[in-house]
């Protein structure tokens, strides 16, 4: 028994899909999904999938696959609107900047502790019990005694 013939997509369906893609391109708030194409055209999933499959396998004047790829090409996150894509990019950049600030603060703390230790060594050489040499490698830091220990 021969395989059944695939159902052909009409020119009207292709035209409505092209119009839906153009509407999505004009609206920054609309998501860039095939489900949105289904909603805008009023067709079901089968009709839209069939049209895209037929467009990918055959050469026709509509080129909906290429138009849809061009529409979604500039998005960094898939299946979102351009506005949401911008929000995601800003959130990602904020996280990266916070990580950078955290790293720089840790470096600053380490340098500040080193400078304070050198300052203590240079200003209190006799009371710290450290060698009086300025080039000493180890800088002991005296601890304060609590009131209850005295």
Residue frames relative to the residue before (quaternion, step in Angstrom):
aa qw qx qy qz dx dy dz
X 1.0000 0.0000 0.0000 0.0000 0.00 0.00 0.00
X 0.4182 -0.7260 0.4823 0.2557 3.60 -0.73 0.99
X 0.5886 -0.5750 0.4400 0.3596 3.54 -1.26 0.57
X 0.5274 -0.6396 0.4430 0.3415 3.59 -0.99 0.72
X 0.5259 -0.6257 0.4838 0.3128 3.54 -1.17 0.69
X 0.4467 -0.6815 0.5059 0.2831 3.58 -0.95 0.86
X 0.5100 -0.6462 0.4810 0.3016 3.51 -1.11 0.77
X 0.3731 -0.7404 0.5218 0.2008 3.58 -0.86 0.94
X 0.3880 -0.6928 0.5595 0.2376 3.52 -1.17 0.67
X 0.4199 -0.7291 0.4840 0.2405 3.55 -0.86 0.97
X 0.6305 -0.5291 0.4121 0.3907 3.55 -1.30 0.35
X 0.5999 0.5630 -0.3572 0.4422 3.59 1.09 -0.67
X 0.6391 0.5183 -0.3251 0.4661 3.60 0.99 -0.81
X 0.6508 0.5065 -0.3138 0.4707 3.57 0.91 -0.90
X 0.6600 0.5161 -0.3120 0.4481 3.58 0.93 -0.90
X 0.6655 0.4916 -0.3080 0.4697 3.60 0.95 -0.83
X 0.6271 0.5198 -0.3411 0.4693 3.60 1.06 -0.65
X 0.6337 0.5181 -0.3275 0.4720 3.59 0.99 -0.82
X 0.6514 0.5062 -0.3148 0.4694 3.61 0.96 -0.83
X 0.6435 0.5159 -0.3221 0.4648 3.59 1.01 -0.79
X 0.6395 0.5126 -0.3267 0.4707 3.60 0.99 -0.78
X 0.6508 0.5079 -0.3140 0.4690 3.57 1.00 -0.78
X 0.6262 0.5194 -0.3352 0.4752 3.62 1.05 -0.73
X 0.6538 0.5075 -0.3131 0.4658 3.57 0.97 -0.86
X 0.6470 0.5209 -0.3220 0.4543 3.59 1.01 -0.76
X 0.6828 0.4908 -0.2862 0.4593 3.59 1.08 -0.70
X 0.7334 0.3860 -0.2164 0.5160 3.60 1.15 -0.57
X 0.3273 -0.7741 0.5128 0.1753 3.59 -0.58 1.16
X 0.6692 0.5174 -0.3051 0.4375 3.58 1.17 -0.37
X 0.6029 0.5740 -0.3711 0.4115 3.60 1.18 -0.33
X 0.4790 -0.6688 0.4822 0.3013 3.58 -0.98 0.82
X 0.3981 -0.7169 0.5276 0.2219 3.55 -1.12 0.71
X 0.3762 0.7209 -0.4897 0.3145 3.57 0.49 1.21
X 0.5744 -0.5632 0.4584 0.3777 3.53 -1.28 0.32
X 0.5707 0.5731 -0.3807 0.4481 3.57 1.17 -0.47
X 0.6263 0.5113 -0.3314 0.4863 3.59 1.08 -0.67
X 0.6033 0.5299 -0.3537 0.4797 3.60 1.07 -0.64
X 0.6252 0.5313 -0.3322 0.4653 3.58 1.00 -0.82
X 0.6744 0.5002 -0.2963 0.4551 3.56 0.92 -0.93
X 0.6965 0.4808 -0.2796 0.4535 3.59 0.90 -0.91
X 0.7232 0.4286 -0.2571 0.4767 3.60 0.98 -0.74
X 0.4027 -0.7103 0.4829 0.3165 3.56 1.09 -0.65
X 0.5358 0.6051 -0.4072 0.4254 3.57 1.30 0.12
X 0.5185 -0.6338 0.4819 0.3118 3.53 -1.29 0.42
X 0.7337 -0.4268 0.3095 0.4286 3.51 -1.38 0.13
X 0.6421 0.5489 -0.3311 0.4204 3.60 0.93 -0.87
X 0.6786 0.4954 -0.2995 0.4521 3.58 0.87 -0.92
X 0.6672 0.4878 -0.3043 0.4736 3.59 0.94 -0.86
X 0.6588 0.5020 -0.3137 0.4644 3.59 0.90 -0.88
X 0.6396 0.5232 -0.3203 0.4631 3.58 0.98 -0.83
X 0.6538 0.5137 -0.3131 0.4590 3.59 0.96 -0.86
X 0.6778 0.4733 -0.3017 0.4748 3.60 0.89 -0.84
X 0.6378 0.5158 -0.3278 0.4687 3.60 1.01 -0.77
X 0.6626 0.4892 -0.3043 0.4786 3.59 0.94 -0.88
X 0.6487 0.5172 -0.3235 0.4551 3.60 0.96 -0.79
X 0.6643 0.5075 -0.3080 0.4542 3.59 1.03 -0.75
X 0.7367 0.4239 -0.2389 0.4695 3.59 1.00 -0.74
X 0.7683 0.2982 -0.1657 0.5416 3.59 1.11 -0.61
X 0.4211 -0.6664 0.5478 0.2803 3.52 -1.26 0.37
X 0.1325 0.7871 -0.5924 0.1095 3.59 -0.65 1.10
X 0.6574 -0.5564 0.3503 0.3682 3.57 -1.28 0.23
X 0.6234 0.5926 -0.3447 0.3761 3.62 1.16 -0.38
X 0.0938 -0.8485 0.5156 0.0731 3.61 0.92 -0.81
X 0.1395 0.8394 -0.5171 0.0922 3.59 0.94 0.84
X 0.6045 0.5559 -0.3726 0.4320 3.62 1.03 -0.60
X 0.6723 0.4837 -0.2925 0.4780 3.59 0.91 -0.90
X 0.6554 0.5062 -0.3192 0.4608 3.60 0.97 -0.79
X 0.6597 0.4970 -0.3116 0.4698 3.57 0.99 -0.80
X 0.6397 0.5107 -0.3270 0.4722 3.61 0.99 -0.76
X 0.6480 0.5081 -0.3184 0.4697 3.60 0.99 -0.80
X 0.6375 0.5369 -0.3192 0.4510 3.58 1.08 -0.73
X 0.7650 0.3575 -0.1864 0.5023 3.58 0.98 -0.85
X 0.4590 0.7229 -0.4323 0.2827 3.62 1.22 -0.15
X 0.7167 0.4701 -0.2748 0.4356 3.61 0.91 -0.82
X 0.5693 0.6037 -0.3868 0.4023 3.60 1.22 -0.23
X 0.3549 -0.7271 0.5456 0.2182 3.57 -0.98 0.85
X 0.7276 0.2797 -0.1920 0.5963 3.59 1.13 -0.61
X 0.4274 -0.7284 0.4703 0.2559 3.56 -0.87 0.87
X 0.8609 0.1941 -0.1494 0.4460 3.51 -1.32 0.56
X 0.5783 0.5324 -0.4228 0.4510 3.59 0.89 0.89
X 0.5606 -0.5736 0.4620 0.3786 3.53 -1.28 0.22
X 0.6490 -0.5177 0.3654 0.4211 3.62 -1.16 0.33
X 0.6198 0.5374 -0.3509 0.4516 3.61 1.02 -0.70
X 0.6792 0.4741 -0.2866 0.4814 3.57 0.90 -0.92
X 0.6082 0.5504 -0.3452 0.4561 3.57 1.08 -0.70
X 0.6428 0.5073 -0.3173 0.4783 3.60 1.02 -0.78
X 0.6339 0.5219 -0.3283 0.4669 3.60 1.01 -0.80
X 0.6517 0.5092 -0.3165 0.4646 3.58 0.93 -0.86
X 0.6524 0.5115 -0.3172 0.4606 3.60 0.96 -0.83
X 0.6517 0.5032 -0.3130 0.4734 3.60 1.00 -0.81
X 0.6466 0.5096 -0.3208 0.4683 3.60 0.97 -0.80
X 0.6415 0.5172 -0.3194 0.4679 3.58 0.97 -0.82
X 0.6618 0.4984 -0.3030 0.4709 3.58 0.95 -0.88
X 0.6313 0.5301 -0.3327 0.4581 3.60 1.02 -0.76
X 0.6432 0.5130 -0.3248 0.4665 3.60 0.97 -0.82
X 0.6591 0.5035 -0.3130 0.4628 3.58 0.94 -0.85
X 0.6660 0.4947 -0.3065 0.4667 3.59 0.96 -0.82
X 0.6297 0.5227 -0.3374 0.4652 3.60 1.03 -0.72
X 0.6343 0.5167 -0.3260 0.4737 3.58 1.02 -0.77
X 0.6486 0.5145 -0.3117 0.4663 3.55 1.00 -0.84
X 0.6490 0.5060 -0.3119 0.4749 3.60 0.96 -0.84
X 0.6328 0.5272 -0.3301 0.4611 3.60 0.97 -0.84
X 0.6575 0.5050 -0.3037 0.4695 3.58 0.94 -0.89
X 0.6726 0.4907 -0.2973 0.4674 3.59 0.91 -0.89
X 0.6332 0.5203 -0.3381 0.4627 3.60 1.03 -0.70
X 0.6326 0.5155 -0.3341 0.4716 3.60 1.01 -0.73
X 0.6457 0.5024 -0.3171 0.4797 3.58 0.99 -0.78
X 0.6463 0.5211 -0.3112 0.4625 3.58 0.96 -0.86
X 0.6374 0.5203 -0.3268 0.4650 3.59 0.98 -0.81
X 0.6575 0.5077 -0.3167 0.4578 3.59 0.91 -0.86
X 0.6722 0.4804 -0.2978 0.4781 3.59 0.93 -0.83
X 0.6457 0.5164 -0.3294 0.4560 3.58 0.95 -0.78
X 0.6452 0.5033 -0.3285 0.4717 3.60 0.97 -0.77
X 0.6380 0.5204 -0.3284 0.4630 3.60 1.00 -0.77
X 0.6651 0.4962 -0.3041 0.4679 3.57 0.91 -0.88
X 0.6512 0.5066 -0.3180 0.4671 3.57 0.97 -0.79
X 0.6421 0.5136 -0.3258 0.4666 3.58 1.00 -0.77
X 0.6436 0.4966 -0.3221 0.4852 3.60 0.99 -0.80
X 0.6320 0.5304 -0.3300 0.4587 3.58 0.98 -0.80
X 0.6630 0.4920 -0.3088 0.4722 3.58 0.91 -0.87
X 0.6477 0.5218 -0.3220 0.4524 3.56 0.93 -0.84
X 0.7153 0.4588 -0.2619 0.4575 3.57 0.92 -0.90
X 0.7314 0.4337 -0.2531 0.4615 3.62 0.96 -0.71
X 0.7969 0.2038 -0.1091 0.5581 3.62 1.08 -0.57
X 0.0718 0.8477 -0.5245 0.0326 3.61 0.65 0.96
X 0.7110 0.4660 -0.2805 0.4456 3.61 0.97 -0.69
X 0.7127 0.4577 -0.2769 0.4538 3.60 1.01 -0.66
X 0.6404 0.5473 -0.3415 0.4167 3.59 1.12 -0.43
X 0.4464 -0.6958 0.4571 0.3281 3.57 1.19 -0.33
X 0.5113 0.6371 -0.4207 0.3946 3.56 1.24 0.09
X 0.6180 -0.5190 0.4079 0.4270 3.55 -1.18 0.32
X 0.5217 -0.6742 0.4335 0.2922 3.55 -1.08 0.71
X 0.4722 0.6693 -0.4450 0.3620 3.57 1.24 -0.08
X 0.4574 -0.6914 0.4899 0.2699 3.57 -0.91 0.90
X 0.7139 0.4557 -0.2543 0.4668 3.61 1.07 -0.63
X 0.3019 0.7653 -0.5209 0.2277 3.62 1.12 0.44
X 0.4559 -0.7129 0.4677 0.2554 3.57 -0.98 0.87
X 0.7625 0.3293 -0.1875 0.5244 3.58 0.92 -0.83
X 0.1096 -0.7877 0.6049 0.0403 3.54 -0.85 0.97
X 0.1950 -0.7924 0.5638 0.1271 3.61 -0.27 1.16
X 0.2202 -0.7567 0.6036 0.1208 3.54 -1.07 0.74
X 0.3736 -0.7275 0.5311 0.2217 3.55 -0.77 1.07
X 0.3164 -0.7263 0.5761 0.2012 3.50 -1.09 0.71
X 0.4517 -0.6573 0.5278 0.2923 3.51 -1.11 0.67
X 0.3722 -0.7014 0.5563 0.2452 3.49 -1.06 0.70
X 0.4535 -0.6649 0.5191 0.2877 3.50 -1.08 0.74
X 0.6457 -0.5443 0.3686 0.3886 3.55 -1.21 0.50
X 0.6799 0.4944 -0.3114 0.4432 3.61 0.99 -0.73
X 0.6422 0.5249 -0.3400 0.4432 3.64 1.15 -0.35
X 0.6151 0.5948 -0.3424 0.3882 3.60 1.13 -0.50
